[in-house]
């Protein structure tokens, strides 16, 4: 259950109840997203891992900026028969589908879940519009943050559409291995690859049957990295004949 408290402090601008955004010095000054939201009267909320942070249908009820933890967000535009999409927001990031819906005036169906203990700031859409319209420094900070996130987002979407899942999974494992092991849960991998945990579990189980990996709780050992490298490049790899699960002695 989300918990709320009114934020205090902030620098660069003042906003009294019922007034427009007024800069203390100049709206051209750089300002952090957190400072801008706090000064505009943002409300700090928090929730525990596994809790639903917010769930809306129709016009968004608030602009959302994560200040701690991570949110997994499922969303789709209302009024259209579209599949649910998924994105994530971590510390210092706004929930981009919500931001887009506020700025475009579009209705949205959205549900956000805390995948770790999480805190975030909510600001009413009208006050967010004022902040974006009147404070160039805040606008620059917001769009710069989006510019940094979008290339990675599009790369993931493109990989999801073009590459087979085995390729994507093998490539991810090879990119995160340290001293022969990957420290991650199936849920962590699913979040990175924008898919369901069950899909990751099936893929890892298939790799294990082939002898390419072995698994322990929270850890994956790469027993045949060469085979995984072939899969990541789109080749059909052969099972490793010399591999066997850890803890089982050679015959």
Biotite code that builds the C-alpha atoms (Angstrom):
import biotite.structure as struc

atoms = struc.array([
    struc.Atom([0.000, 0.000, 0.000], chain_id="A", res_id=1, res_name="UNK", atom_name="CA", element="C"),
    struc.Atom([1.644, 3.298, -1.070], chain_id="A", res_id=2, res_name="UNK", atom_name="CA", element="C"),
    struc.Atom([2.440, 5.792, 1.707], chain_id="A", res_id=3, res_name="UNK", atom_name="CA", element="C"),
    struc.Atom([2.374, 9.563, 1.074], chain_id="A", res_id=4, res_name="UNK", atom_name="CA", element="C"),
    struc.Atom([3.979, 12.665, 2.536], chain_id="A", res_id=5, res_name="UNK", atom_name="CA", element="C"),
    struc.Atom([4.262, 16.239, 1.304], chain_id="A", res_id=6, res_name="UNK", atom_name="CA", element="C"),
    struc.Atom([7.757, 17.065, 0.092], chain_id="A", res_id=7, res_name="UNK", atom_name="CA", element="C"),
    struc.Atom([9.680, 20.009, 1.506], chain_id="A", res_id=8, res_name="UNK", atom_name="CA", element="C"),
    struc.Atom([12.476, 22.143, 0.209], chain_id="A", res_id=9, res_name="UNK", atom_name="CA", element="C"),
    struc.Atom([13.459, 22.637, -3.404], chain_id="A", res_id=10, res_name="UNK", atom_name="CA", element="C"),
    struc.Atom([15.440, 25.320, -5.168], chain_id="A", res_id=11, res_name="UNK", atom_name="CA", element="C"),
    struc.Atom([15.211, 27.497, -8.229], chain_id="A", res_id=12, res_name="UNK", atom_name="CA", element="C"),
    struc.Atom([11.455, 28.290, -8.127], chain_id="A", res_id=13, res_name="UNK", atom_name="CA", element="C"),
    struc.Atom([8.538, 28.787, -5.741], chain_id="A", res_id=14, res_name="UNK", atom_name="CA", element="C"),
    struc.Atom([4.956, 27.675, -6.202], chain_id="A", res_id=15, res_name="UNK", atom_name="CA", element="C"),
    struc.Atom([2.230, 28.755, -3.804], chain_id="A", res_id=16, res_name="UNK", atom_name="CA", element="C"),
    struc.Atom([-1.170, 27.122, -3.828], chain_id="A", res_id=17, res_name="UNK", atom_name="CA", element="C"),
    struc.Atom([-3.274, 28.497, -6.670], chain_id="A", res_id=18, res_name="UNK", atom_name="CA", element="C"),
    struc.Atom([-0.355, 30.335, -8.261], chain_id="A", res_id=19, res_name="UNK", atom_name="CA", element="C"),
    struc.Atom([1.599, 29.721, -11.419], chain_id="A", res_id=20, res_name="UNK", atom_name="CA", element="C"),
    struc.Atom([5.225, 28.611, -11.332], chain_id="A", res_id=21, res_name="UNK", atom_name="CA", element="C"),
    struc.Atom([7.366, 31.578, -10.307], chain_id="A", res_id=22, res_name="UNK", atom_name="CA", element="C"),
    struc.Atom([11.178, 31.401, -10.571], chain_id="A", res_id=23, res_name="UNK", atom_name="CA", element="C"),
    struc.Atom([13.257, 32.609, -7.668], chain_id="A", res_id=24, res_name="UNK", atom_name="CA", element="C"),
    struc.Atom([15.977, 33.758, -10.051], chain_id="A", res_id=25, res_name="UNK", atom_name="CA", element="C"),
    struc.Atom([15.288, 32.840, -13.692], chain_id="A", res_id=26, res_name="UNK", atom_name="CA", element="C"),
    struc.Atom([13.556, 30.048, -15.538], chain_id="A", res_id=27, res_name="UNK", atom_name="CA", element="C"),
    struc.Atom([16.659, 29.699, -17.698], chain_id="A", res_id=28, res_name="UNK", atom_name="CA", element="C"),
    struc.Atom([18.630, 28.260, -14.769], chain_id="A", res_id=29, res_name="UNK", atom_name="CA", element="C"),
    struc.Atom([19.381, 24.548, -14.701], chain_id="A", res_id=30, res_name="UNK", atom_name="CA", element="C"),
    struc.Atom([17.374, 22.628, -12.122], chain_id="A", res_id=31, res_name="UNK", atom_name="CA", element="C"),
    struc.Atom([17.152, 18.952, -11.229], chain_id="A", res_id=32, res_name="UNK", atom_name="CA", element="C"),
    struc.Atom([13.923, 17.079, -11.810], chain_id="A", res_id=33, res_name="UNK", atom_name="CA", element="C"),
    struc.Atom([13.602, 16.372, -8.080], chain_id="A", res_id=34, res_name="UNK", atom_name="CA", element="C"),
    struc.Atom([14.127, 20.016, -7.085], chain_id="A", res_id=35, res_name="UNK", atom_name="CA", element="C"),
    struc.Atom([11.612, 21.187, -9.663], chain_id="A", res_id=36, res_name="UNK", atom_name="CA", element="C"),
    struc.Atom([8.936, 18.751, -8.534], chain_id="A", res_id=37, res_name="UNK", atom_name="CA", element="C"),
    struc.Atom([9.530, 19.431, -4.845], chain_id="A", res_id=38, res_name="UNK", atom_name="CA", element="C"),
    struc.Atom([9.268, 23.189, -5.344], chain_id="A", res_id=39, res_name="UNK", atom_name="CA", element="C"),
    struc.Atom([6.095, 22.737, -7.401], chain_id="A", res_id=40, res_name="UNK", atom_name="CA", element="C"),
    struc.Atom([4.422, 20.864, -4.537], chain_id="A", res_id=41, res_name="UNK", atom_name="CA", element="C"),
    struc.Atom([5.101, 17.255, -5.435], chain_id="A", res_id=42, res_name="UNK", atom_name="CA", element="C"),
    struc.Atom([3.983, 14.515, -3.064], chain_id="A", res_id=43, res_name="UNK", atom_name="CA", element="C"),
    struc.Atom([6.511, 11.843, -2.042], chain_id="A", res_id=44, res_name="UNK", atom_name="CA", element="C"),
    struc.Atom([5.122, 8.313, -1.936], chain_id="A", res_id=45, res_name="UNK", atom_name="CA", element="C"),
    struc.Atom([6.677, 4.969, -1.058], chain_id="A", res_id=46, res_name="UNK", atom_name="CA", element="C"),
    struc.Atom([5.780, 1.289, -1.105], chain_id="A", res_id=47, res_name="UNK", atom_name="CA", element="C"),
    struc.Atom([7.368, -2.094, -0.467], chain_id="A", res_id=48, res_name="UNK", atom_name="CA", element="C"),
    struc.Atom([8.564, -4.663, -2.965], chain_id="A", res_id=49, res_name="UNK", atom_name="CA", element="C"),
    struc.Atom([5.642, -6.389, -4.655], chain_id="A", res_id=50, res_name="UNK", atom_name="CA", element="C"),
    struc.Atom([3.154, -3.581, -3.894], chain_id="A", res_id=51, res_name="UNK", atom_name="CA", element="C"),
    struc.Atom([1.156, -1.829, -6.593], chain_id="A", res_id=52, res_name="UNK", atom_name="CA", element="C"),
    struc.Atom([2.468, 1.742, -6.722], chain_id="A", res_id=53, res_name="UNK", atom_name="CA", element="C"),
    struc.Atom([-0.386, 3.110, -8.808], chain_id="A", res_id=54, res_name="UNK", atom_name="CA", element="C"),
    struc.Atom([-3.082, 1.858, -11.146], chain_id="A", res_id=55, res_name="UNK", atom_name="CA", element="C"),
    struc.Atom([-5.071, 4.209, -13.378], chain_id="A", res_id=56, res_name="UNK", atom_name="CA", element="C"),
    struc.Atom([-7.602, 3.986, -16.167], chain_id="A", res_id=57, res_name="UNK", atom_name="CA", element="C"),
    struc.Atom([-8.184, 7.088, -18.309], chain_id="A", res_id=58, res_name="UNK", atom_name="CA", element="C"),
    struc.Atom([-6.347, 10.376, -17.873], chain_id="A", res_id=59, res_name="UNK", atom_name="CA", element="C"),
    struc.Atom([-3.200, 10.021, -15.710], chain_id="A", res_id=60, res_name="UNK", atom_name="CA", element="C"),
    struc.Atom([-3.638, 11.298, -12.185], chain_id="A", res_id=61, res_name="UNK", atom_name="CA", element="C"),
    struc.Atom([-0.029, 12.450, -11.726], chain_id="A", res_id=62, res_name="UNK", atom_name="CA", element="C"),
    struc.Atom([3.414, 12.835, -13.253], chain_id="A", res_id=63, res_name="UNK", atom_name="CA", element="C"),
    struc.Atom([5.695, 10.230, -11.630], chain_id="A", res_id=64, res_name="UNK", atom_name="CA", element="C"),
    struc.Atom([9.441, 10.425, -10.934], chain_id="A", res_id=65, res_name="UNK", atom_name="CA", element="C"),
    struc.Atom([11.170, 7.510, -9.176], chain_id="A", res_id=66, res_name="UNK", atom_name="CA", element="C"),
    struc.Atom([13.625, 8.614, -6.487], chain_id="A", res_id=67, res_name="UNK", atom_name="CA", element="C"),
    struc.Atom([14.573, 5.185, -5.103], chain_id="A", res_id=68, res_name="UNK", atom_name="CA", element="C"),
    struc.Atom([14.079, 1.570, -6.183], chain_id="A", res_id=69, res_name="UNK", atom_name="CA", element="C"),
    struc.Atom([12.477, 0.330, -9.379], chain_id="A", res_id=70, res_name="UNK", atom_name="CA", element="C"),
    struc.Atom([9.010, 0.219, -10.928], chain_id="A", res_id=71, res_name="UNK", atom_name="CA", element="C"),
    struc.Atom([7.822, -2.211, -13.587], chain_id="A", res_id=72, res_name="UNK", atom_name="CA", element="C"),
    struc.Atom([5.017, -0.586, -15.549], chain_id="A", res_id=73, res_name="UNK", atom_name="CA", element="C"),
    struc.Atom([2.416, -2.231, -17.783], chain_id="A", res_id=74, res_name="UNK", atom_name="CA", element="C"),
    struc.Atom([0.405, 0.105, -19.976], chain_id="A", res_id=75, res_name="UNK", atom_name="CA", element="C"),
    struc.Atom([-1.688, 0.494, -23.096], chain_id="A", res_id=76, res_name="UNK", atom_name="CA", element="C"),
    struc.Atom([-3.709, 3.222, -24.722], chain_id="A", res_id=77, res_name="UNK", atom_name="CA", element="C"),
    struc.Atom([-7.369, 2.951, -23.828], chain_id="A", res_id=78, res_name="UNK", atom_name="CA", element="C"),
    struc.Atom([-10.071, 2.681, -26.477], chain_id="A", res_id=79, res_name="UNK", atom_name="CA", element="C"),
    struc.Atom([-7.909, 0.529, -28.756], chain_id="A", res_id=80, res_name="UNK", atom_name="CA", element="C"),
    struc.Atom([-7.459, -3.244, -28.903], chain_id="A", res_id=81, res_name="UNK", atom_name="CA", element="C"),
    struc.Atom([-3.731, -3.185, -28.260], chain_id="A", res_id=82, res_name="UNK", atom_name="CA", element="C"),
    struc.Atom([-1.523, -5.596, -26.344], chain_id="A", res_id=83, res_name="UNK", atom_name="CA", element="C"),
    struc.Atom([-0.103, -4.492, -22.990], chain_id="A", res_id=84, res_name="UNK", atom_name="CA", element="C"),
    struc.Atom([3.391, -3.031, -23.232], chain_id="A", res_id=85, res_name="UNK", atom_name="CA", element="C"),
    struc.Atom([6.001, -2.947, -20.490], chain_id="A", res_id=86, res_name="UNK", atom_name="CA", element="C"),
    struc.Atom([8.648, -0.494, -19.376], chain_id="A", res_id=87, res_name="UNK", atom_name="CA", element="C"),
    struc.Atom([10.674, 0.183, -16.259], chain_id="A", res_id=88, res_name="UNK", atom_name="CA", element="C"),
    struc.Atom([11.627, 3.269, -14.277], chain_id="A", res_id=89, res_name="UNK", atom_name="CA", element="C"),
    struc.Atom([14.513, 3.363, -11.831], chain_id="A", res_id=90, res_name="UNK", atom_name="CA", element="C"),
    struc.Atom([16.050, 6.022, -9.592], chain_id="A", res_id=91, res_name="UNK", atom_name="CA", element="C"),
    struc.Atom([16.041, 9.426, -11.271], chain_id="A", res_id=92, res_name="UNK", atom_name="CA", element="C"),
    struc.Atom([13.709, 8.355, -14.092], chain_id="A", res_id=93, res_name="UNK", atom_name="CA", element="C"),
    struc.Atom([10.150, 9.376, -14.832], chain_id="A", res_id=94, res_name="UNK", atom_name="CA", element="C"),
    struc.Atom([7.455, 6.957, -15.983], chain_id="A", res_id=95, res_name="UNK", atom_name="CA", element="C"),
    struc.Atom([7.614, 7.847, -19.680], chain_id="A", res_id=96, res_name="UNK", atom_name="CA", element="C"),
    struc.Atom([4.223, 6.392, -20.749], chain_id="A", res_id=97, res_name="UNK", atom_name="CA", element="C"),
    struc.Atom([2.566, 8.534, -18.065], chain_id="A", res_id=98, res_name="UNK", atom_name="CA", element="C"),
    struc.Atom([4.540, 11.610, -19.126], chain_id="A", res_id=99, res_name="UNK", atom_name="CA", element="C"),
    struc.Atom([3.599, 11.074, -22.769], chain_id="A", res_id=100, res_name="UNK", atom_name="CA", element="C"),
    struc.Atom([-0.074, 10.621, -21.864], chain_id="A", res_id=101, res_name="UNK", atom_name="CA", element="C"),
    struc.Atom([-0.107, 13.829, -19.795], chain_id="A", res_id=102, res_name="UNK", atom_name="CA", element="C"),
    struc.Atom([1.602, 15.930, -22.459], chain_id="A", res_id=103, res_name="UNK", atom_name="CA", element="C"),
    struc.Atom([-0.590, 14.549, -25.265], chain_id="A", res_id=104, res_name="UNK", atom_name="CA", element="C"),
    struc.Atom([-3.815, 14.511, -23.266], chain_id="A", res_id=105, res_name="UNK", atom_name="CA", element="C"),
    struc.Atom([-4.322, 10.841, -24.113], chain_id="A", res_id=106, res_name="UNK", atom_name="CA", element="C"),
    struc.Atom([-6.120, 8.333, -21.873], chain_id="A", res_id=107, res_name="UNK", atom_name="CA", element="C"),
    struc.Atom([-4.086, 5.363, -20.715], chain_id="A", res_id=108, res_name="UNK", atom_name="CA", element="C"),
    struc.Atom([-4.537, 2.145, -18.787], chain_id="A", res_id=109, res_name="UNK", atom_name="CA", element="C"),
    struc.Atom([-1.537, 1.653, -16.519], chain_id="A", res_id=110, res_name="UNK", atom_name="CA", element="C"),
    struc.Atom([-0.403, -0.446, -13.574], chain_id="A", res_id=111, res_name="UNK", atom_name="CA", element="C"),
    struc.Atom([2.957, -0.030, -11.828], chain_id="A", res_id=112, res_name="UNK", atom_name="CA", element="C"),
    struc.Atom([4.484, -2.589, -9.452], chain_id="A", res_id=113, res_name="UNK", atom_name="CA", element="C"),
    struc.Atom([7.449, -2.092, -7.134], chain_id="A", res_id=114, res_name="UNK", atom_name="CA", element="C"),
    struc.Atom([10.162, -4.622, -7.967], chain_id="A", res_id=115, res_name="UNK", atom_name="CA", element="C"),
    struc.Atom([12.161, -3.297, -4.995], chain_id="A", res_id=116, res_name="UNK", atom_name="CA", element="C"),
    struc.Atom([11.323, -1.027, -2.041], chain_id="A", res_id=117, res_name="UNK", atom_name="CA", element="C"),
    struc.Atom([10.465, 2.144, -3.902], chain_id="A", res_id=118, res_name="UNK", atom_name="CA", element="C"),
    struc.Atom([9.904, 5.881, -3.432], chain_id="A", res_id=119, res_name="UNK", atom_name="CA", element="C"),
    struc.Atom([8.637, 8.332, -6.015], chain_id="A", res_id=120, res_name="UNK", atom_name="CA", element="C"),
    struc.Atom([7.287, 11.858, -6.393], chain_id="A", res_id=121, res_name="UNK", atom_name="CA", element="C"),
    struc.Atom([3.839, 12.541, -7.847], chain_id="A", res_id=122, res_name="UNK", atom_name="CA", element="C"),
    struc.Atom([2.809, 15.927, -9.240], chain_id="A", res_id=123, res_name="UNK", atom_name="CA", element="C"),
    struc.Atom([-0.711, 16.757, -10.450], chain_id="A", res_id=124, res_name="UNK", atom_name="CA", element="C"),
    struc.Atom([-0.922, 17.012, -14.281], chain_id="A", res_id=125, res_name="UNK", atom_name="CA", element="C"),
    struc.Atom([-1.987, 20.683, -14.242], chain_id="A", res_id=126, res_name="UNK", atom_name="CA", element="C"),
    struc.Atom([0.976, 21.699, -12.102], chain_id="A", res_id=127, res_name="UNK", atom_name="CA", element="C"),
    struc.Atom([3.294, 19.525, -14.227], chain_id="A", res_id=128, res_name="UNK", atom_name="CA", element="C"),
    struc.Atom([2.092, 21.347, -17.362], chain_id="A", res_id=129, res_name="UNK", atom_name="CA", element="C"),
    struc.Atom([2.832, 24.666, -15.654], chain_id="A", res_id=130, res_name="UNK", atom_name="CA", element="C"),
    struc.Atom([6.295, 23.514, -14.702], chain_id="A", res_id=131, res_name="UNK", atom_name="CA", element="C"),
    struc.Atom([7.121, 22.307, -18.218], chain_id="A", res_id=132, res_name="UNK", atom_name="CA", element="C"),
    struc.Atom([5.659, 25.421, -19.849], chain_id="A", res_id=133, res_name="UNK", atom_name="CA", element="C"),
    struc.Atom([7.236, 27.999, -17.557], chain_id="A", res_id=134, res_name="UNK", atom_name="CA", element="C"),
    struc.Atom([10.618, 26.612, -16.546], chain_id="A", res_id=135, res_name="UNK", atom_name="CA", element="C"),
    struc.Atom([13.105, 26.038, -19.345], chain_id="A", res_id=136, res_name="UNK", atom_name="CA", element="C"),
    struc.Atom([15.678, 24.524, -16.965], chain_id="A", res_id=137, res_name="UNK", atom_name="CA", element="C"),
    struc.Atom([13.240, 21.839, -15.844], chain_id="A", res_id=138, res_name="UNK", atom_name="CA", element="C"),
    struc.Atom([12.197, 21.192, -19.448], chain_id="A", res_id=139, res_name="UNK", atom_name="CA", element="C"),
    struc.Atom([15.825, 20.726, -20.477], chain_id="A", res_id=140, res_name="UNK", atom_name="CA", element="C"),
    struc.Atom([16.440, 18.279, -17.631], chain_id="A", res_id=141, res_name="UNK", atom_name="CA", element="C"),
    struc.Atom([13.351, 16.233, -18.496], chain_id="A", res_id=142, res_name="UNK", atom_name="CA", element="C"),
    struc.Atom([14.081, 15.976, -22.206], chain_id="A", res_id=143, res_name="UNK", atom_name="CA", element="C"),
    struc.Atom([17.788, 15.276, -21.593], chain_id="A", res_id=144, res_name="UNK", atom_name="CA", element="C"),
    struc.Atom([16.801, 12.347, -19.384], chain_id="A", res_id=145, res_name="UNK", atom_name="CA", element="C"),
    struc.Atom([14.527, 11.022, -22.135], chain_id="A", res_id=146, res_name="UNK", atom_name="CA", element="C"),
    struc.Atom([17.273, 11.447, -24.734], chain_id="A", res_id=147, res_name="UNK", atom_name="CA", element="C"),
    struc.Atom([19.608, 9.305, -22.613], chain_id="A", res_id=148, res_name="UNK", atom_name="CA", element="C"),
    struc.Atom([17.032, 6.524, -22.175], chain_id="A", res_id=149, res_name="UNK", atom_name="CA", element="C"),
    struc.Atom([15.481, 6.262, -25.632], chain_id="A", res_id=150, res_name="UNK", atom_name="CA", element="C"),
    struc.Atom([18.448, 4.740, -27.569], chain_id="A", res_id=151, res_name="UNK", atom_name="CA", element="C"),
    struc.Atom([18.651, 1.827, -25.113], chain_id="A", res_id=152, res_name="UNK", atom_name="CA", element="C"),
    struc.Atom([14.870, 1.420, -25.171], chain_id="A", res_id=153, res_name="UNK", atom_name="CA", element="C"),
    struc.Atom([14.739, 1.281, -28.966], chain_id="A", res_id=154, res_name="UNK", atom_name="CA", element="C"),
    struc.Atom([17.690, -1.126, -29.060], chain_id="A", res_id=155, res_name="UNK", atom_name="CA", element="C"),
    struc.Atom([15.817, -3.520, -26.758], chain_id="A", res_id=156, res_name="UNK", atom_name="CA", element="C"),
    struc.Atom([12.612, -3.256, -28.753], chain_id="A", res_id=157, res_name="UNK", atom_name="CA", element="C"),
    struc.Atom([14.467, -3.852, -32.029], chain_id="A", res_id=158, res_name="UNK", atom_name="CA", element="C"),
    struc.Atom([16.321, -6.854, -30.599], chain_id="A", res_id=159, res_name="UNK", atom_name="CA", element="C"),
    struc.Atom([13.076, -8.260, -29.247], chain_id="A", res_id=160, res_name="UNK", atom_name="CA", element="C"),
    struc.Atom([11.471, -8.051, -32.689], chain_id="A", res_id=161, res_name="UNK", atom_name="CA", element="C"),
    struc.Atom([14.415, -9.253, -34.790], chain_id="A", res_id=162, res_name="UNK", atom_name="CA", element="C"),
    struc.Atom([16.366, -11.773, -32.747], chain_id="A", res_id=163, res_name="UNK", atom_name="CA", element="C"),
    struc.Atom([15.128, -15.110, -31.476], chain_id="A", res_id=164, res_name="UNK", atom_name="CA", element="C"),
    struc.Atom([14.804, -15.376, -27.718], chain_id="A", res_id=165, res_name="UNK", atom_name="CA", element="C"),
    struc.Atom([17.588, -17.976, -27.447], chain_id="A", res_id=166, res_name="UNK", atom_name="CA", element="C"),
    struc.Atom([19.913, -15.494, -29.152], chain_id="A", res_id=167, res_name="UNK", atom_name="CA", element="C"),
    struc.Atom([18.929, -12.679, -26.848], chain_id="A", res_id=168, res_name="UNK", atom_name="CA", element="C"),
    struc.Atom([19.247, -14.848, -23.734], chain_id="A", res_id=169, res_name="UNK", atom_name="CA", element="C"),
    struc.Atom([22.645, -16.247, -24.719], chain_id="A", res_id=170, res_name="UNK", atom_name="CA", element="C"),
    struc.Atom([23.910, -12.774, -25.583], chain_id="A", res_id=171, res_name="UNK", atom_name="CA", element="C"),
    struc.Atom([22.682, -11.411, -22.243], chain_id="A", res_id=172, res_name="UNK", atom_name="CA", element="C"),
    struc.Atom([24.386, -14.189, -20.278], chain_id="A", res_id=173, res_name="UNK", atom_name="CA", element="C"),
    struc.Atom([27.673, -13.650, -22.086], chain_id="A", res_id=174, res_name="UNK", atom_name="CA", element="C"),
    struc.Atom([27.461, -9.905, -21.482], chain_id="A", res_id=175, res_name="UNK", atom_name="CA", element="C"),
    struc.Atom([26.949, -10.322, -17.730], chain_id="A", res_id=176, res_name="UNK", atom_name="CA", element="C"),
    struc.Atom([29.309, -13.193, -16.903], chain_id="A", res_id=177, res_name="UNK", atom_name="CA", element="C"),
    struc.Atom([32.028, -12.600, -14.298], chain_id="A", res_id=178, res_name="UNK", atom_name="CA", element="C"),
    struc.Atom([34.574, -15.342, -13.640], chain_id="A", res_id=179, res_name="UNK", atom_name="CA", element="C"),
    struc.Atom([32.361, -17.953, -15.273], chain_id="A", res_id=180, res_name="UNK", atom_name="CA", element="C"),
    struc.Atom([29.159, -17.046, -13.433], chain_id="A", res_id=181, res_name="UNK", atom_name="CA", element="C"),
    struc.Atom([26.194, -14.690, -13.789], chain_id="A", res_id=182, res_name="UNK", atom_name="CA", element="C"),
    struc.Atom([24.664, -13.438, -10.551], chain_id="A", res_id=183, res_name="UNK", atom_name="CA", element="C"),
    struc.Atom([20.998, -12.767, -11.359], chain_id="A", res_id=184, res_name="UNK", atom_name="CA", element="C"),
    struc.Atom([17.545, -14.181, -10.764], chain_id="A", res_id=185, res_name="UNK", atom_name="CA", element="C"),
    struc.Atom([15.208, -15.264, -13.534], chain_id="A", res_id=186, res_name="UNK", atom_name="CA", element="C"),
    struc.Atom([13.140, -12.192, -12.724], chain_id="A", res_id=187, res_name="UNK", atom_name="CA", element="C"),
    struc.Atom([16.151, -9.885, -13.123], chain_id="A", res_id=188, res_name="UNK", atom_name="CA", element="C"),
    struc.Atom([16.864, -11.328, -16.578], chain_id="A", res_id=189, res_name="UNK", atom_name="CA", element="C"),
    struc.Atom([13.209, -11.102, -17.599], chain_id="A", res_id=190, res_name="UNK", atom_name="CA", element="C"),
    struc.Atom([13.121, -7.423, -16.643], chain_id="A", res_id=191, res_name="UNK", atom_name="CA", element="C"),
    struc.Atom([16.234, -6.723, -18.726], chain_id="A", res_id=192, res_name="UNK", atom_name="CA", element="C"),
    struc.Atom([14.916, -8.627, -21.759], chain_id="A", res_id=193, res_name="UNK", atom_name="CA", element="C"),
    struc.Atom([11.372, -7.221, -21.496], chain_id="A", res_id=194, res_name="UNK", atom_name="CA", element="C"),
    struc.Atom([9.709, -10.606, -21.223], chain_id="A", res_id=195, res_name="UNK", atom_name="CA", element="C"),
    struc.Atom([8.029, -12.853, -18.661], chain_id="A", res_id=196, res_name="UNK", atom_name="CA", element="C"),
    struc.Atom([9.992, -14.709, -15.983], chain_id="A", res_id=197, res_name="UNK", atom_name="CA", element="C"),
    struc.Atom([8.489, -18.006, -17.180], chain_id="A", res_id=198, res_name="UNK", atom_name="CA", element="C"),
    struc.Atom([9.951, -17.437, -20.645], chain_id="A", res_id=199, res_name="UNK", atom_name="CA", element="C"),
    struc.Atom([13.416, -16.936, -19.152], chain_id="A", res_id=200, res_name="UNK", atom_name="CA", element="C"),
    struc.Atom([13.035, -20.036, -16.962], chain_id="A", res_id=201, res_name="UNK", atom_name="CA", element="C"),
    struc.Atom([12.144, -22.170, -19.989], chain_id="A", res_id=202, res_name="UNK", atom_name="CA", element="C"),
    struc.Atom([15.099, -20.830, -21.964], chain_id="A", res_id=203, res_name="UNK", atom_name="CA", element="C"),
    struc.Atom([17.568, -21.451, -19.135], chain_id="A", res_id=204, res_name="UNK", atom_name="CA", element="C"),
    struc.Atom([16.154, -24.922, -18.556], chain_id="A", res_id=205, res_name="UNK", atom_name="CA", element="C"),
    struc.Atom([16.728, -25.707, -22.242], chain_id="A", res_id=206, res_name="UNK", atom_name="CA", element="C"),
    struc.Atom([20.331, -24.451, -22.001], chain_id="A", res_id=207, res_name="UNK", atom_name="CA", element="C"),
    struc.Atom([20.843, -26.586, -18.891], chain_id="A", res_id=208, res_name="UNK", atom_name="CA", element="C"),
    struc.Atom([19.508, -29.720, -20.600], chain_id="A", res_id=209, res_name="UNK", atom_name="CA", element="C"),
    struc.Atom([22.010, -29.137, -23.399], chain_id="A", res_id=210, res_name="UNK", atom_name="CA", element="C"),
    struc.Atom([24.795, -28.888, -20.825], chain_id="A", res_id=211, res_name="UNK", atom_name="CA", element="C"),
    struc.Atom([25.650, -25.266, -21.544], chain_id="A", res_id=212, res_name="UNK", atom_name="CA", element="C"),
    struc.Atom([24.826, -23.934, -18.073], chain_id="A", res_id=213, res_name="UNK", atom_name="CA", element="C"),
    struc.Atom([24.153, -25.089, -14.535], chain_id="A", res_id=214, res_name="UNK", atom_name="CA", element="C"),
    struc.Atom([22.076, -23.174, -12.033], chain_id="A", res_id=215, res_name="UNK", atom_name="CA", element="C"),
    struc.Atom([22.088, -22.497, -8.331], chain_id="A", res_id=216, res_name="UNK", atom_name="CA", element="C"),
    struc.Atom([19.848, -20.078, -6.465], chain_id="A", res_id=217, res_name="UNK", atom_name="CA", element="C"),
    struc.Atom([20.582, -16.605, -7.804], chain_id="A", res_id=218, res_name="UNK", atom_name="CA", element="C"),
    struc.Atom([23.560, -17.779, -9.850], chain_id="A", res_id=219, res_name="UNK", atom_name="CA", element="C"),
    struc.Atom([24.067, -19.240, -13.341], chain_id="A", res_id=220, res_name="UNK", atom_name="CA", element="C"),
    struc.Atom([27.343, -20.947, -14.280], chain_id="A", res_id=221, res_name="UNK", atom_name="CA", element="C"),
    struc.Atom([28.372, -20.900, -17.943], chain_id="A", res_id=222, res_name="UNK", atom_name="CA", element="C"),
    struc.Atom([29.709, -24.394, -18.616], chain_id="A", res_id=223, res_name="UNK", atom_name="CA", element="C"),
    struc.Atom([29.972, -23.994, -22.403], chain_id="A", res_id=224, res_name="UNK", atom_name="CA", element="C"),
    struc.Atom([30.473, -20.323, -23.298], chain_id="A", res_id=225, res_name="UNK", atom_name="CA", element="C"),
    struc.Atom([31.579, -21.227, -26.825], chain_id="A", res_id=226, res_name="UNK", atom_name="CA", element="C"),
    struc.Atom([28.234, -22.908, -27.476], chain_id="A", res_id=227, res_name="UNK", atom_name="CA", element="C"),
    struc.Atom([26.381, -19.889, -26.072], chain_id="A", res_id=228, res_name="UNK", atom_name="CA", element="C"),
    struc.Atom([28.485, -17.602, -28.268], chain_id="A", res_id=229, res_name="UNK", atom_name="CA", element="C"),
    struc.Atom([27.395, -19.569, -31.344], chain_id="A", res_id=230, res_name="UNK", atom_name="CA", element="C"),
    struc.Atom([23.761, -19.246, -30.319], chain_id="A", res_id=231, res_name="UNK", atom_name="CA", element="C"),
    struc.Atom([24.135, -15.505, -29.675], chain_id="A", res_id=232, res_name="UNK", atom_name="CA", element="C"),
    struc.Atom([25.408, -15.109, -33.249], chain_id="A", res_id=233, res_name="UNK", atom_name="CA", element="C"),
    struc.Atom([22.481, -17.031, -34.696], chain_id="A", res_id=234, res_name="UNK", atom_name="CA", element="C"),
    struc.Atom([24.195, -20.369, -35.211], chain_id="A", res_id=235, res_name="UNK", atom_name="CA", element="C"),
    struc.Atom([22.770, -23.671, -34.012], chain_id="A", res_id=236, res_name="UNK", atom_name="CA", element="C"),
    struc.Atom([25.180, -24.821, -31.343], chain_id="A", res_id=237, res_name="UNK", atom_name="CA", element="C"),
    struc.Atom([25.803, -28.471, -30.491], chain_id="A", res_id=238, res_name="UNK", atom_name="CA", element="C"),
    struc.Atom([25.441, -29.623, -26.874], chain_id="A", res_id=239, res_name="UNK", atom_name="CA", element="C"),
    struc.Atom([28.676, -29.694, -24.963], chain_id="A", res_id=240, res_name="UNK", atom_name="CA", element="C"),
    struc.Atom([29.627, -33.347, -24.660], chain_id="A", res_id=241, res_name="UNK", atom_name="CA", element="C"),
    struc.Atom([31.932, -32.799, -21.721], chain_id="A", res_id=242, res_name="UNK", atom_name="CA", element="C"),
    struc.Atom([29.534, -30.794, -19.568], chain_id="A", res_id=243, res_name="UNK", atom_name="CA", element="C"),
    struc.Atom([27.704, -32.147, -16.553], chain_id="A", res_id=244, res_name="UNK", atom_name="CA", element="C"),
    struc.Atom([25.878, -30.523, -13.640], chain_id="A", res_id=245, res_name="UNK", atom_name="CA", element="C"),
    struc.Atom([27.993, -29.218, -10.793], chain_id="A", res_id=246, res_name="UNK", atom_name="CA", element="C"),
    struc.Atom([28.304, -31.538, -7.882], chain_id="A", res_id=247, res_name="UNK", atom_name="CA", element="C"),
    struc.Atom([27.990, -34.702, -10.016], chain_id="A", res_id=248, res_name="UNK", atom_name="CA", element="C"),
    struc.Atom([31.338, -36.518, -10.320], chain_id="A", res_id=249, res_name="UNK", atom_name="CA", element="C"),
    struc.Atom([32.639, -37.860, -13.619], chain_id="A", res_id=250, res_name="UNK", atom_name="CA", element="C"),
    struc.Atom([31.772, -41.513, -14.252], chain_id="A", res_id=251, res_name="UNK", atom_name="CA", element="C"),
])
